[in-house]
Amino acid sequence: MPDIVCDDDVMGGEPRLEGHRVSVLQMADLVLEAAHSPEYVADQLGLTLAEVHAALSYYYDNPGEMETIRERHRDLENTLVWLDGWL
């Protein structure tokens, strides 16, 4: 099974497939939110189907971590919106 890794100096430490710069959350969102098939996501991102399935497994196995990352994204987005209005 493909390895999911977290490196503080790559993608802000978000879980991702080893050797790739696409996060578990990005792949899960493409499948679950954008309703793309895992096959389509694999093809578009140059991944194997096994890699996409590994990311989805990690996503489902770690719901608390995924929600924490989503909250961090929302906080960053809100900060950027605030800064845009301030500048």
C-alpha positions in Angstrom: 0.0 0.0 0.0 1.3 3.5 -0.8 2.7 5.4 2.1 1.0 8.5 3.6 3.6 10.9 5.1 3.6 14.2 6.9 6.6 16.5 6.7 6.4 19.9 8.3 8.4 21.4 5.4 6.1 20.1 2.7 2.5 21.3 2.3 2.4 22.6 5.8 2.7 19.1 7.3 -0.6 17.9 5.8 -0.8 14.2 5.2 0.1 13.4 1.6 1.2 10.6 -0.6 5.0 10.0 -0.3 6.7 11.5 -3.4 3.8 13.7 -4.4 2.6 17.2 -3.5 -1.1 16.5 -3.3 -2.7 16.1 0.1 -5.0 13.4 1.3 -7.7 16.1 1.9 -7.4 17.4 -1.7 -7.9 13.9 -3.1 -10.8 13.2 -0.7 -12.5 16.5 -1.7 -12.1 15.7 -5.4 -13.9 12.4 -4.9 -16.4 13.3 -2.2 -17.2 17.0 -2.8 -16.6 17.3 -6.5 -18.0 13.8 -7.2 -15.2 12.6 -9.4 -14.5 8.9 -9.5 -11.2 7.7 -8.0 -10.2 6.6 -11.4 -10.6 10.1 -12.8 -8.7 11.6 -9.9 -5.9 9.1 -10.4 -5.7 9.9 -14.1 -5.8 13.7 -13.7 -3.2 13.7 -10.9 -0.9 11.1 -12.5 -1.4 8.7 -9.6 -2.3 5.1 -9.4 -5.7 4.0 -8.3 -4.1 2.3 -5.3 -2.6 5.7 -4.3 -6.0 7.4 -4.4 -7.6 4.6 -2.5 -4.8 4.8 0.1 -5.5 8.5 0.5 -9.2 7.9 0.9 -8.6 5.2 3.5 -6.4 7.6 5.5 -9.1 10.2 5.2 -11.8 7.9 6.6 -9.5 6.5 9.3 -8.5 9.9 10.6 -11.7 12.1 10.8 -10.5 14.3 13.7 -7.2 15.1 11.9 -9.1 15.9 8.7 -11.5 18.3 10.5 -8.5 20.0 12.2 -7.0 20.6 8.8 -10.3 21.9 7.4 -10.5 24.3 10.4 -7.0 25.5 9.7 -7.9 26.1 6.0 -11.0 28.1 7.0 -9.0 30.2 9.5 -6.4 31.0 6.9 -9.1 31.9 4.4 -10.8 34.2 6.9 -7.4 35.8 7.7 -6.7 36.4 4.0 -10.2 37.9 3.4 -9.7 40.2 6.4 -6.2 41.2 5.2 -7.6 41.9 1.7 -10.2 44.2 3.1 -7.7 45.9 5.3 -5.1 46.6 2.6 
